[in-house]
Amino acid sequence: MAKPPASPSKSPLSSQSSLLKGTGGAADELKKLAPNPDAAYIVHDQYGIVQGTARDRVSLGGHWLVALGAVVIAALCTFGAVLEGVRTVRQSADAEARAITLPATVTGRSQLTSLRGAVDRWLVTFAFTTAQGESFSGEADIDRATFEAFTEGAAIYIKYLPENPRRSTLAFQQLIPIDLDLALIIGIVPAAGAAILTGRAVLISLRNRHFERRGMVLRGEITKAEALERGASYIVTLHYKFRTPDQREVIGILREDRDDLRKTALPKVGTEVAVLYVSDRLYRLL
């Protein structure tokens, strides 16, 4: 992030960022880069360097909050999935316990084809008379072998719910099939999302530990600053460069969605910046 001018006016990138005044450790290094000892450096809005009891810490709690929220949601969804599975199994078992089985007659067979012309469903229709003497008809999905074994007029056994004879099926089938697909989706998808977010949080924390233990603050400068409106987003891109302790030049880019900077002038080329540096592959613009 750019160093603010010594005047009371705010830095171009100060909106929604934390200000670090410079009181020891990495904060002192930031202070040395400022010609004005009271000048505040803008800390990247995703994290800040804060004073701890032992050393400066790179704090970034947002990722853990997101991961925790995902874990809580996944736990609630898993609990809901278990309840849904238990409800489905009990409902099916209760229907089987109340079902009445009796003879029926095959009245027809049919095949359903997919859009590509392949047969993907085989159906059988049947007629039966309840214990109360009422006549009903029903239909059931069957496999190909059963379809070929059944013929019109053949005697078969079916079962039905006494309170609703229209709810019927073949005797060897379930009146209410146990379909746990919905329960699995409810449980697995949030759990997978929580695992991904937790893994991301761990990686971010490991990266931050590297910043804490090995990071050093280096001076750099802005080489280009540009902004682009993309729908409701306002994308600010800062190109910058700095030299490593062994005097090698490193070029970096920071790109952020900063709607708060729409009416703010961007830093000019040559504006000094501070970079928290660990290696040529691990550094952040402050």
Secondary structure, DSSP 8 states (H G I E B T S, - for coil): -B---SSSS--TT-TT-EEE---STHHHHHHHT-SSTT--EEE-TT-EEE--SSS-EEE--HHHHHHHHHHHHHHHHHHHHHHHHHHHHHHHHHHHHH-EEEEEEEEEEEEEE-TTS-EEEEEEEEEEE-TTS-EEEEEEEE-HHHHHH--TT-EEEEEEETTEEEEEEETTS-SS----HHHHHHHHHHHHHHHHHHHHHHHHHHHHHHHHHH-EEEEEEEEEEEEEEETTEEEEEEEEEEE-TT--EEEEEEEEE-GGGTTS----TT-EEEEEEEETTEEEE-
